[in-house]
Amino acid sequence: MKMLVIGDEERTRKYLPQLPVVGETQLVVAPRGTSDEDLLALAPDADFIMADAISPVSARLIAGMPNLKLIHSEGVAFNAIDVQAAQAAGVPVCNNAGVNAGAVAEQAILLMLMCLRQALPGHAAVCAGQQIQKKEAMMREGFRELGDCTVGFIGYGAIAAACAQRLRPWGCRMLYNKRTRLAPEAEQAAGVEFASRQDIARTCDIVSLHVPVTDATRNLVNADFLAGMRPDGILINTARGEVVDQVALADALEAGSIAAAGLDTLSPEPVQPNNPLLHLSPQASARLVLSPHIGGVTEGMFYRAHRAVWENVARVVAGEPLVNRVG
């Protein structure tokens, strides 16, 4: 058997689980960005593909691998995989749903705190010898404790639920919106209240995004949504960059119509030099926190994710049902 991995070889080998199927499978690793032509030259007879979450698996690649029995995302996202082509070829597609929920929840809360406490301007002020001046300014202006905030989740899957679990002991009031409302007992157990997107934007101190990229969610946070947020509202995005209209967000930060934004994702990735959020005025830039899409890439996540991939490979070999099948 042979597995083609599209991603980082050092990472792939570091997180190999101790499972019999690993020793029975030849690994061929190609870096992200390798062309379909080169991938087909490397492993035309591959039985399995594992692709990092932003590496495309195209219809051409699928069609050129007649032995293919499974395509697996290394992470949660699978929008770069041509699921329709895989279905047409009879090749199942799986992801690692929920594997990074706790890790991304930690990142979301980190961004909330950094925005609330003006962490980056504070660091710069201390380095510039302006510690007392910055401290006095923050005391005059006032800043909120996270426990005093109402947090709204747009989308409520595994990551938002993990955020709610971690925020509940802080004392936050929490609202959520999703297509299908939770049962009353589930809402009570999680400490969350259902609300419309508009009400979340209008009432919440912090709006945190947790939706996948679909035609319905692309640019979900647009100029109208941002105009509906509180002037002291904070936007957090640990979902996908495509969910936010970045020009509209840049305009909102420049106008001061929202207080701050903390983003772990931008669009496209890798981030391009012309991204409008990289060209803000100093005043607006001070209210933006960016992290390099690291929310879900902890060591613990990779150990869990790679084990889950290989366990699904073993299920294919044994003819057993797959876990987290998405196509």
Salt bridges, closest charged atoms under 4 A:
GLU9 OE2 - ARG13 NE 3.00
ASP45 OD1 - LYS2 NZ 2.94
ASP47 OD1 - LYS69 NZ 2.48
ASP52 OD2 - ARG32 NE 2.91
GLU74 OE1 - ARG11 NH2 2.86
GLU74 OE2 - HIS306 NE2 2.71
GLU187 OE2 - ARG181 NE 2.73
GLU193 OE1 - ARG173 NH2 2.98
ASP199 OD1 - ARG202 NH2 2.90
ASP205 OD2 - ARG144 NH1 3.01
ASP205 OD2 - ARG230 NH2 2.93
ASP215 OD1 - ARG218 NH1 3.27
ASP232 OD2 - ARG144 NH1 3.67
ASP232 OD1 - ARG230 NE 2.87
GLU269 OE1 - HIS293 ND1 2.74
GLU299 OE2 - LYS14 NZ 2.99
GLU311 OE2 - ARG307 NE 3.08
